[in-house]
Amino acid sequence: MVVEYIRYSILDPARQKALIVSYQRAAKSLDAASECHAYELSQCEEEPSSLVLRIEWDSTRAHLNGFRKGPHFREFFAAIGDYVKEIAEMRHYQVTDVARHK
């Protein structure tokens, strides 16, 4: 499993709220994608202009060659495409052994 982090920098509070609504729509595509295990969108309390999407994928390859080339990506991108220019970082990370889950 890999974790993709997408960090957004959105100064306008109305656009911040709109991004959250857009991801509520886009979540349907993530739910339908077998490559996706989990996701969450978080907004920074200290700096609300910073929002981070965390997605767990089977692998980077499954994300890029499966989901992005599969039937669910078009609807996903239609929901969130207006915010691509506001992505400050988008990367895949390997999970280490340092973790605690409750």
Sequence and secondary structure as in RCSB ss.txt:
>XXXX:A:sequence
MVVEYIRYSILDPARQKALIVSYQRAAKSLDAASECHAYELSQCEEEPSSLVLRIEWDSTRAHLNGFRKGPHFRE
FFAAIGDYVKEIAEMRHYQVTDVARHK
>XXXX:A:secstr
 EEEEEEEE   HHHHHHHHHHHHHHHHHHHH TTEEEEEEEE SS TTEEEEEEEES HHIIIIIITTSTTHHH
HHHHHGGGGGGEEEEEEEE  S     
